[in-house]
Structures are given as structure tokens and as C-alpha cells.
Amino acid sequence: MWKKPILQGGRANRPVARAEHSASKSSANEVIIFGGWTLSGAPSNELWVFNYVDLEWRRIMDFSGAPAAPRYRHTSEMIGSRLFILGGSDNPEDVADGSSHLDLHEMNLATLTWSHPEIKGINPFPRSGHGSVVIGAKSIAIFGGKRSAEVNSPHLWNDISFVFIIYCLISLYSFTYLLRHPYNLTTCMLTLSSIFCLRMSHAPARLRRFISTTP
């Protein structure tokens, strides 16, 4: 049964209304959100943590390093204590090609430090509206998305890219044109050795399965 919980703290201690942000489970009782398009008519780069046991928000402000730029229609994934921000767009037209420095970023939640790893190999960005999922202990799969305001290929992506995260090194391998149709607004999930990707932006919705041999 759905219900609306009564949150602790005042409105000043909560994030403003937003859309197309990212959310990741960051600890046993907490979810962390980043970015999103806000009521101010611009994207955000705020980091907020919600404790769903205490029903209380807190904003992460005391960090070191240059933060990831404001964005929306990105994804985020947790590997250990490291939050990775992937892609996105920063303009109302959702033109990822016109966005700068919106690729891969890391927030180490253990040290509260931002960093911007260099990708080795084929860079899958710019893209927005894609899906991502963690595979194993050191890999993230990215699927679909778009790079411009155009709605037809080659402006939509239909590839699967794997980001291998080993210590502080980032390497990426891209498998392109795996599917007949490009996908935008994609959500992904992982079960055992398969990645399931659901296209959400065009009717009818389509579910696709990719057999992963990634460690």
C-alpha cells in the first residue's frame, strides 16, 4: 500500500522539487540523489542524502575537489563507497552534444572528495537519457540514450558500453549496433548474467536482454 511519509526537518532542509535526477542506494538506510532539472528552470549539481529510516534529508556541502557540473537525464551508480555520475545534459533542449564536461565523475563518499577520472579507450559520451547498471564489483554497463535534439539514428544510441573501474583507472569497451533500434529514456536491470533494458520513450515499450560475460 502506498502512503506519503511525514518527513523530519523543515522545507529548508529538503531538496527543492526536481525531475530527471539520479538516485542510488549509498548505505544500508540511505539513498543519495544528484542533479536534476529544478523549478528554477536550470539543472542542479546538489548532492542530497535521504535516510529512509529516520525520514530525514541532509545535503552534502563540505567536500573537496571541483564538483560535477549541473545536469539532468544522467545516471549514477555506487561501487563500494564511490558514487559515479555518468553523462547527462545541461540545457533545456536536452542536447548532450552541446554540453561540456558531462561525462564521468566520481564522488568518494568515504573522503567526500570529487574527482574526474580520465576514460581510457572509446568514450561513450556525450549522451543523455541512457540507462546504466552495476555489474559485479568493478564494472558499469551503459545502454542507449541520445546525443542531440534529433529523434532518429544516428542521434540515438543503441550500443552497450562497459566501464571497468579498477582502483583509480577507468577503461571502457564499447559494443555498438547490438540492437535494431536505438533507445532513448532507457532503464536497465541486472539478473545473474543478463542485462535487461526497457525502452520507455516510444510505444510500444520494448524489453531487450543482453547476455553479459563481464566480470
Secondary structure, DSSP 4 states (H G I P E B T S, - for coil): -------SS-GGGSPPPEES-EEEEEETTEEEEE--EETTSSBB--EEEEETTTTEEEE----BSPPPPPBBS-EEEEETTEEEEE--B-STT--GGG-SS-SEEEEETTTTEEE-PPEEE----S-BS-EEEEETTTEEEEE--BSSS--STTSBB--EEEEEEETTEEEEEEE---SSS-BSSEEEEEETTEEEEEE-SSSSPEEEEEE----
